[in-house]
Amino acid sequence: LGSLVAAPPRRRTSARNPVSPPPTYFTMADDDVETFENEGAGASATIPMEAGQIRKGGYIMIKGCPCKVESVSVSKTGKHGHAKCNFVAKDIFTGKRLEDIVPSTHGTTVPNVSRGEYMVLDIELSEDASEANPTGASLSCMAEDTGEEFNALTLPSFPETLAKEVYDIFQECQGDDGEKAGHNLFVSTLSAVGHTQIVGYRTEA
């Protein structure tokens, strides 16, 4: 008998095209979403953590909002023996900057933050969404990892131009003319404390 030769690995296929080459276009809504903490299914929405353990680039809950830490300054130990951490952070969903001061040895909460990616199948404008301002339009998507339909996403209001960019790119992908004609559109998402929001997108031929 001749020797067995392993077959080359099969490439992933998309709904529109049989073979998917490397992505041809990509944009992120915000530099702050380049790093993520991924948690398994069933993980708690937040976890306790000592304030002094949280660093720049990490996450923290401030006033009930999941935030990414932009800076941490630590005051000198006071007469009661506690140094204080002054956090300046940005809400990962709205971009609003928030501050909090917590004794370094005291506990605070950190959000579990995860990311996902979905292929856009359709975008439906609502009564409050238009082609000129499609914020709030509903998306029909397919999960990249499972292939299941996912219809819980809407075009976000933050960053201000992202909804219009995603809508216009999708229309171009669906058309017969233009650089992106015939491409698939994928949106990337952030999820935390029960909320999932689009933060970026890419196209793939």
Disulfide bonds with the S-S distance in Angstrom:
none
